Amino acid sequence: MITLASCFMAIGILHLLLASPMLVNPTGALKVVKAFPRHDWAGRILAAMCIVWSVYLVREMPLGWFDAYKGWLYVAGPILYLLISIFMADLLAARALGGLLLLVASPVLEAAAFQPSALRLILVVLAYVWVIAGMALVLAPYRFRKTAQMLCGTTGQCRVVGGAGVVFGAGLVGLGWLAF
């Protein structure tokens, strides 16, 4: 089981890694953010991660009468990946990012479930924000571009968002290191 401290640290480091380029090189970050939804390989890699994680979760769940058919998941996973790559290639990166946001919330909520500290609510709220954002991206992947344009339309806005992300990530790392 993942500890709450390791969740704080990992999420904080991830925020630092994603927000630092926006602060240091906003022009390059803008290009990456604008190209991301239609980036073919990013979509395929993220979709593969989502499918592998989903197959693992379904394989581990007790599903009653379906347990006899779980061996077919190893066949269905690659077929599903192939079908997704062919028929959902448009904006696949944004859709797969949404799926990953939906999947990653579960271990975070499990780590925060029975902790007595009120600071756990920071990650709980963040996980629910991820779930809402993930649902929006899976259902309407074009929203990624619209939201990115709203948040990072200019290099100045991109720097502000990057700075806020760096501060938030550093705060999460600090909480994970000091509070737990």
C-alpha positions as CSV (number, residue, x, y, z in Angstrom):
1,M,0.0,0.0,0.0
2,I,1.2,3.5,-0.8
3,T,1.7,5.8,2.1
4,L,0.3,9.3,2.3
5,A,3.8,10.8,2.5
6,S,5.0,9.1,-0.7
7,C,1.8,10.3,-2.4
8,F,2.5,13.9,-1.4
9,M,6.1,13.6,-2.5
10,A,5.4,11.9,-5.8
11,I,2.6,14.3,-6.8
12,G,4.7,17.2,-5.7
13,I,7.7,16.1,-7.8
14,L,5.4,15.5,-10.8
15,H,4.0,19.0,-10.4
16,L,7.6,20.4,-10.2
17,L,8.6,18.5,-13.3
18,L,5.6,19.6,-15.4
19,A,5.5,23.2,-14.2
20,S,9.2,24.0,-14.3
21,P,9.4,24.2,-18.1
22,M,6.4,26.5,-18.2
23,L,8.3,28.9,-15.8
24,V,11.8,28.6,-17.4
25,N,10.9,28.3,-21.1
26,P,7.3,29.4,-21.6
27,T,7.6,29.7,-25.4
28,G,8.7,26.1,-25.7
29,A,6.1,25.0,-23.2
30,L,3.3,26.7,-25.2
31,K,4.4,24.8,-28.3
32,V,4.3,21.5,-26.5
33,V,0.9,22.2,-24.8
34,K,-0.6,23.2,-28.2
35,A,0.7,20.1,-30.0
36,F,-0.1,17.6,-27.2
37,P,-3.7,16.7,-28.0
38,R,-2.9,15.6,-31.5
39,H,0.5,14.1,-30.7
40,D,0.4,10.5,-32.1
41,W,3.0,8.8,-29.9
42,A,2.0,10.5,-26.7
43,G,-1.6,9.3,-27.2
44,R,-0.5,5.8,-28.0
45,I,1.8,5.6,-24.9
46,L,-0.8,7.1,-22.6
47,A,-3.5,4.8,-24.0
48,A,-1.2,1.7,-23.5
49,M,-0.6,2.8,-19.9
50,C,-4.4,3.1,-19.3
51,I,-5.2,-0.2,-20.9
52,V,-2.4,-2.1,-19.0
53,W,-3.6,-0.5,-15.7
54,S,-7.2,-1.3,-16.4
55,V,-6.5,-4.9,-17.3
56,Y,-4.5,-5.2,-14.1
57,L,-7.4,-3.7,-12.0
58,V,-10.0,-5.9,-13.6
59,R,-7.8,-8.9,-13.2
60,E,-7.4,-8.2,-9.4
61,M,-11.1,-7.5,-8.7
62,P,-13.5,-10.1,-7.5
63,L,-16.2,-10.2,-10.1
64,G,-18.2,-13.3,-9.3
65,W,-19.2,-15.3,-12.5
66,F,-16.8,-13.2,-14.6
67,D,-13.7,-14.6,-12.8
68,A,-13.7,-17.6,-15.1
69,Y,-13.2,-15.4,-18.1
70,K,-10.4,-13.2,-16.7
71,G,-7.8,-15.0,-18.7
72,W,-9.2,-13.5,-21.8
73,L,-8.3,-10.0,-20.6
74,Y,-4.7,-10.7,-21.9
75,V,-6.2,-11.1,-25.4
76,A,-8.8,-8.4,-25.1
77,G,-6.3,-5.7,-23.9
78,P,-4.1,-5.7,-27.0
79,I,-7.1,-5.9,-29.3
80,L,-8.7,-3.0,-27.5
81,Y,-5.4,-1.0,-27.8
82,L,-5.3,-1.7,-31.5
83,L,-9.0,-0.7,-32.0
84,I,-8.5,2.5,-29.9
85,S,-5.3,3.4,-31.9
86,I,-7.2,3.0,-35.2
87,F,-10.6,4.3,-34.5
88,M,-9.9,7.0,-31.8
89,A,-6.6,8.4,-33.1
90,D,-8.0,11.9,-33.3
91,L,-7.2,13.7,-30.0
92,L,-6.1,10.4,-28.5
93,A,-3.5,12.0,-26.2
94,A,-6.1,14.2,-24.5
95,R,-8.5,11.3,-24.1
96,A,-5.8,9.0,-22.8
97,L,-4.7,11.7,-20.4
98,G,-8.2,11.9,-19.1
99,G,-8.3,8.1,-18.6
100,L,-5.0,8.3,-16.7
101,L,-6.4,11.0,-14.5
102,L,-9.4,8.8,-13.7
103,L,-7.2,5.8,-12.9
104,V,-4.5,7.6,-10.8
105,A,-7.1,9.1,-8.4
106,S,-7.9,5.7,-6.9
107,P,-4.5,4.9,-5.2
108,V,-4.3,8.5,-3.9
109,L,-7.7,8.1,-2.3
110,E,-6.8,4.7,-0.9
111,A,-3.6,6.2,0.7
112,A,-5.6,9.0,2.3
113,A,-8.6,6.9,3.4
114,F,-7.9,6.3,7.1
115,Q,-5.3,8.9,7.9
116,P,-6.1,11.1,10.9
117,S,-4.4,14.2,9.6
118,A,-6.6,16.9,8.1
119,L,-3.8,17.6,5.6
120,R,-4.9,14.5,3.7
121,L,-7.9,16.5,2.4
122,I,-5.5,18.4,0.1
123,L,-4.9,15.2,-1.8
124,V,-8.5,14.1,-1.6
125,V,-9.7,17.4,-3.2
126,L,-6.9,17.1,-5.8
127,A,-8.0,13.5,-6.6
128,Y,-11.6,14.6,-7.1
129,V,-10.4,17.5,-9.3
130,W,-8.5,14.9,-11.4
131,V,-11.6,12.8,-11.7
132,I,-13.7,15.7,-12.9
133,A,-11.0,16.8,-15.3
134,G,-10.5,13.2,-16.5
135,M,-14.2,12.8,-17.2
136,A,-14.2,16.1,-19.1
137,L,-11.2,15.0,-21.2
138,V,-12.5,11.6,-22.0
139,L,-15.9,12.9,-23.1
140,A,-14.8,16.2,-24.7
141,P,-11.0,16.1,-25.5
142,Y,-11.2,19.4,-27.4
143,R,-11.6,21.0,-23.9
144,F,-7.9,20.4,-23.4
145,R,-7.0,22.9,-26.1
146,K,-9.6,25.5,-24.9
147,T,-8.4,25.2,-21.3
148,A,-4.8,25.4,-22.3
149,Q,-5.5,28.5,-24.4
150,M,-7.3,30.1,-21.4
151,L,-4.5,29.3,-18.9
152,C,-1.5,29.6,-21.2
153,G,-2.5,31.9,-24.0
154,T,0.5,34.1,-23.7
155,T,4.0,33.6,-22.4
156,G,3.2,35.8,-19.4
157,Q,0.2,33.6,-18.5
158,C,2.3,30.5,-19.0
159,R,4.9,31.8,-16.6
160,V,2.3,32.6,-13.9
161,V,0.7,29.1,-14.3
162,G,4.2,27.5,-14.2
163,G,5.2,29.5,-11.1
164,A,1.9,28.5,-9.4
165,G,2.6,24.9,-10.3
166,V,6.2,25.1,-8.9
167,V,5.0,26.6,-5.7
168,F,2.2,24.0,-5.3
169,G,4.6,21.1,-6.1
170,A,7.2,22.4,-3.7
171,G,4.5,22.7,-1.0
172,L,3.3,19.1,-1.6
173,V,6.9,17.9,-1.4
174,G,7.4,19.9,1.8
175,L,4.2,18.5,3.4
176,G,5.2,15.0,2.4
177,W,8.6,15.4,3.9
178,L,7.8,17.3,7.1
179,A,4.2,16.5,8.0
180,F,4.1,12.8,7.5
